[in-house]
Amino acid sequence: MRNHWRRIMLALALGVAVTGASACKKDDSAAKAKAEADKKAAEEKAAADKKAIDDKAAAEKAEADKKAAEEKAVVERTEAKKKLQADYEAAERKATALKEKAAKATGAAKKNADAAVAELDKRWEALKADMAALDPTKSDTWDAGKKKIEDGTAEVNKALDSLEASIKKK
């Protein structure tokens, strides 16, 4: 019996030891799983933070590129306006000279010249208003405004040619 109790006690001790070892393994594996989950969460957060930083940098670069392109376009439109202004001033000089000649005309030539001057003045005022409204910093209205001035300049030049022809008919 004594041996029997000894075996029972030995089995009981062995069982407690095995159960304790199992419990330690379970605690270790639970801790290991938690550590892996924490590591994975930290990696995902780091990746999300990196992506946010990369996205912000890309947005800032895109904004800088857009600003640079707009500044370049403003410079190009300013140069184009200078050319339009030069054409405008050349037409103005020609108009002034032709108006002086028209003022000296007589008879039927004077009547035709006066009509041509009136037409020129009408077209000139429209062109003058369009030139004043053209703003190289406004990309949304630039193309339409430029086209309007080019068309207006062509109309003024036609009126100048008409005036010149009426003056030469003396």
C-alpha positions as CSV (number, residue, x, y, z in Angstrom):
1,M,0.0,0.0,0.0
2,R,2.7,2.2,0.7
3,N,4.1,1.7,-2.7
4,H,0.7,2.4,-4.0
5,W,0.6,5.7,-2.3
6,R,4.0,6.4,-3.5
7,R,3.0,5.8,-7.1
8,I,-0.1,7.9,-6.7
9,M,1.9,10.7,-5.2
10,L,4.5,10.3,-7.9
11,A,1.8,10.4,-10.6
12,L,0.2,13.3,-9.0
13,A,3.5,15.2,-8.8
14,L,4.2,14.3,-12.4
15,G,0.7,15.4,-13.5
16,V,1.1,18.8,-11.7
17,A,4.5,19.3,-13.3
18,V,3.2,18.5,-16.8
19,T,0.1,20.7,-16.3
20,G,2.3,23.5,-15.0
21,A,4.6,23.1,-18.0
22,S,1.6,23.1,-20.3
23,A,0.3,26.2,-18.7
24,C,3.7,27.9,-19.0
25,K,3.8,26.9,-22.7
26,K,0.3,28.3,-23.2
27,D,1.3,31.5,-21.4
28,D,4.5,31.7,-23.5
29,S,2.6,31.1,-26.8
30,A,-0.1,33.6,-25.8
31,A,2.6,36.2,-25.0
32,K,4.4,35.3,-28.2
33,A,1.2,35.7,-30.2
34,K,0.5,39.1,-28.5
35,A,4.0,40.2,-29.2
36,E,3.7,39.2,-32.9
37,A,0.3,41.0,-33.1
38,D,1.8,44.1,-31.5
39,K,4.8,43.9,-33.9
40,K,2.4,43.5,-36.9
41,A,0.3,46.4,-35.7
42,A,3.4,48.6,-35.3
43,E,4.6,47.7,-38.8
44,E,1.2,48.5,-40.3
45,K,1.1,51.8,-38.5
46,A,4.6,52.6,-39.7
47,A,3.6,51.7,-43.2
48,A,0.5,53.8,-43.0
49,D,2.5,56.8,-41.6
50,K,5.1,56.4,-44.4
51,K,2.3,56.3,-47.0
52,A,0.7,59.4,-45.5
53,I,4.1,61.2,-45.6
54,D,4.7,60.0,-49.2
55,D,1.2,61.1,-50.2
56,K,1.7,64.5,-48.6
57,A,5.1,64.9,-50.4
58,A,3.5,63.9,-53.7
59,A,0.7,66.4,-53.2
60,E,3.2,69.2,-52.3
61,K,5.3,68.4,-55.4
62,A,2.2,68.4,-57.6
63,E,1.1,71.7,-56.2
64,A,4.7,73.1,-56.7
65,D,4.7,71.8,-60.3
66,K,1.3,73.4,-60.9
67,K,2.4,76.7,-59.5
68,A,5.6,76.6,-61.6
69,A,3.6,75.8,-64.7
70,E,1.1,78.7,-64.0
71,E,4.0,81.1,-63.4
72,K,5.5,80.0,-66.7
73,A,2.2,80.5,-68.5
74,V,1.8,84.0,-67.0
75,V,5.2,84.9,-68.3
76,E,4.3,83.6,-71.8
77,R,0.9,85.4,-71.7
78,T,2.7,88.6,-70.6
79,E,5.0,88.3,-73.6
80,A,2.1,87.6,-75.9
81,K,0.3,90.7,-74.5
82,K,3.4,92.8,-75.2
83,K,3.2,91.7,-78.8
84,L,-0.5,92.4,-79.0
85,Q,0.2,95.8,-77.4
86,A,2.9,96.5,-80.1
87,D,0.5,95.6,-82.9
88,Y,-2.1,97.9,-81.2
89,E,0.3,100.8,-81.0
90,A,1.4,100.3,-84.6
91,A,-2.2,100.4,-85.7
92,E,-2.7,103.5,-83.5
93,R,0.2,105.3,-85.2
94,K,-1.2,104.4,-88.6
95,A,-4.7,105.6,-87.6
96,T,-3.4,108.9,-86.4
97,A,-1.5,109.5,-89.6
98,L,-4.5,108.5,-91.8
99,K,-6.9,110.7,-89.7
100,E,-4.6,113.7,-90.3
101,K,-4.7,113.0,-94.0
102,A,-8.5,112.5,-93.9
103,A,-8.9,115.8,-92.2
104,K,-7.2,117.5,-95.2
105,A,-9.4,115.7,-97.8
106,T,-12.1,117.6,-99.6
107,G,-15.3,116.9,-101.5
108,A,-16.5,113.4,-102.0
109,A,-13.2,112.0,-100.7
110,K,-13.8,113.9,-97.4
111,K,-17.3,112.4,-97.1
112,N,-15.9,108.9,-97.7
113,A,-12.9,109.5,-95.4
114,D,-15.3,110.8,-92.6
115,A,-17.4,107.6,-92.9
116,A,-14.2,105.5,-92.8
117,V,-12.9,107.4,-89.8
118,A,-16.3,106.9,-88.0
119,E,-16.1,103.1,-88.7
120,L,-12.4,103.1,-87.5
121,D,-13.3,104.9,-84.3
122,K,-16.1,102.4,-83.5
123,R,-13.8,99.4,-84.0
124,W,-11.0,101.2,-82.2
125,E,-13.1,101.7,-79.1
126,A,-14.0,98.0,-79.0
127,L,-10.4,97.0,-79.4
128,K,-9.3,99.4,-76.7
129,A,-11.8,98.0,-74.3
130,D,-10.7,94.4,-75.1
131,M,-7.0,95.4,-74.6
132,A,-7.8,96.9,-71.2
133,A,-9.7,93.7,-70.1
134,L,-7.0,91.3,-71.2
135,D,-5.2,90.0,-68.0
136,P,-2.3,87.6,-68.4
137,T,-2.7,86.3,-64.9
138,K,-6.2,85.0,-65.6
139,S,-5.8,81.7,-67.5
140,D,-9.5,81.0,-67.7
141,T,-10.2,84.1,-69.8
142,W,-6.9,84.5,-71.6
143,D,-7.6,82.4,-74.8
144,A,-10.9,84.0,-75.5
145,G,-9.6,87.5,-74.7
146,K,-6.6,87.0,-76.9
147,K,-8.7,85.7,-79.8
148,K,-11.1,88.7,-79.4
149,I,-8.1,91.1,-79.6
150,E,-6.6,89.4,-82.6
151,D,-10.0,89.6,-84.3
152,G,-10.4,93.2,-83.2
153,T,-7.0,94.1,-84.5
154,A,-7.8,92.5,-87.9
155,E,-11.1,94.5,-88.0
156,V,-9.2,97.7,-87.1
157,N,-6.6,97.0,-89.8
158,K,-9.5,96.5,-92.4
159,A,-10.9,99.8,-91.3
160,L,-7.5,101.4,-91.7
161,D,-7.1,99.9,-95.2
162,S,-10.6,101.2,-96.0
163,L,-9.7,104.7,-94.7
164,E,-6.4,104.6,-96.6
165,A,-8.2,103.6,-99.8
166,S,-10.8,106.4,-99.4
167,I,-8.0,109.0,-98.9
168,K,-6.1,107.9,-102.0
169,K,-9.3,108.2,-104.1
170,K,-9.1,112.0,-104.0
